[in-house]
Amino acid sequence: MENPEPTREEVNSLTGATVLEFGATWCGYCKAAQSAITSELAQFPNIRHIKVEDGKGRRLGRSFHVKLWPTLVFMKDGVELKRLVRDIDASELRLALQELSA
């Protein structure tokens, strides 16, 4: 989460499959979901993964109307196709990644 936050315009102009992961380093739900997120994303090296440290005053999270963490936004060519929020289930995540990579 050390990278500078991309702008919404930069995210919208990305080509291919992208997963935006909104969360915070201190968030318990985010920590609990990390092993599933990491292991499932490892199966799809063709999908870009951008981890976004979210919080007060963070424009990217607001532009996506993120309310709960973690929020995973699945995008293809800058268009949101799906999102998973809070309790991230590994099998549900795998299905979303399969759909995105198709």
Phi, psi and omega per residue, in radians:
M1 nan 0.286 -3.091
E2 -1.428 -0.358 -3.068
N3 -1.156 2.607 3.067
P4 -1.119 2.544 -3.113
E5 -1.179 2.221 3.089
P6 -1.222 2.759 3.061
T7 -1.449 2.881 3.101
R8 -1.099 -0.639 3.125
E9 -1.098 -0.736 3.116
E10 -1.108 -0.742 3.128
V11 -1.125 -0.770 -3.125
N12 -1.133 -0.431 -3.106
S13 -1.603 -0.023 3.110
L14 -1.175 2.395 3.082
T15 -1.754 2.691 3.132
G16 1.478 -2.879 -3.053
A17 -1.592 2.296 -3.125
T18 -2.410 2.447 2.971
V19 -2.025 2.136 3.007
L20 -1.665 2.240 3.119
E21 -1.983 1.889 3.109
F22 -1.661 2.317 3.123
G23 -3.047 -2.913 3.107
A24 -2.485 2.570 -3.075
T25 -1.078 -0.511 -3.099
W26 -1.593 -0.045 -3.062
C27 -1.325 2.109 3.140
G28 -1.098 -0.694 3.113
Y29 -1.108 -0.677 3.131
C30 -1.134 -0.788 3.126
K31 -1.072 -0.733 -3.120
A32 -1.128 -0.548 -3.084
A33 -1.503 -0.235 -2.995
Q34 -1.014 -0.742 -3.088
S35 -1.130 -0.722 3.115
A36 -1.154 -0.771 -3.117
I37 -1.095 -0.835 -3.109
T38 -1.106 -0.816 -3.085
S39 -1.208 -0.668 3.137
E40 -1.226 -0.758 3.130
L41 -1.111 -0.517 3.127
A42 -1.086 -0.445 3.134
Q43 -1.362 -0.167 -3.070
F44 -2.263 1.242 -3.084
P45 -1.127 -0.270 3.135
N46 -1.407 -0.120 -3.122
I47 -1.746 2.154 3.095
R48 -1.232 2.387 3.141
H49 -2.122 2.099 3.114
I50 -2.060 2.040 -3.139
K51 -1.629 2.174 -3.069
V52 -2.045 2.061 3.026
E53 -1.252 2.005 -3.047
D54 -1.848 2.867 3.104
G55 2.774 -3.015 -3.098
K56 -0.983 2.288 3.090
G57 1.403 0.067 3.127
R58 -1.546 1.968 -3.003
R59 -1.172 -0.675 -3.059
L60 -1.092 -0.803 3.104
G61 -1.049 -0.707 3.122
R62 -1.145 -0.681 -3.108
S63 -1.149 -0.417 3.078
F64 -1.695 0.093 3.137
H65 0.977 0.714 3.118
V66 -1.259 2.208 -3.131
K67 -2.027 -0.589 -3.111
L68 -2.187 2.653 3.109
W69 -1.991 2.667 -0.263
P70 -1.281 2.637 2.991
T71 -2.101 2.158 3.082
L72 -1.845 2.144 3.128
V73 -1.917 2.110 -3.109
F74 -1.709 2.086 -3.067
M75 -2.218 2.579 3.003
K76 -2.294 2.164 -3.114
D77 0.890 0.742 3.053
G78 1.406 0.087 -3.126
V79 -1.975 2.240 3.107
E80 -1.244 2.244 3.127
L81 -1.835 -0.557 -3.010
K82 -2.851 2.821 2.967
R83 -2.583 2.595 3.048
L84 -2.081 2.391 -3.044
V85 -2.247 2.395 2.994
R86 1.150 -1.706 -3.052
D87 -1.359 1.693 -3.057
I88 -1.487 2.009 3.122
D89 -1.602 2.260 -3.055
A90 -1.018 -0.727 -3.109
S91 -1.221 -0.655 3.093
E92 -1.151 -0.692 3.102
L93 -1.118 -0.763 3.129
R94 -1.054 -0.768 3.120
L95 -1.078 -0.746 3.138
A96 -1.117 -0.688 3.120
L97 -1.188 -0.673 3.088
Q98 -1.093 -0.756 3.114
E99 -1.095 -0.757 -3.094
L100 -1.162 -0.624 -3.079
S101 -1.466 -0.183 -3.117
A102 -1.174 nan nan
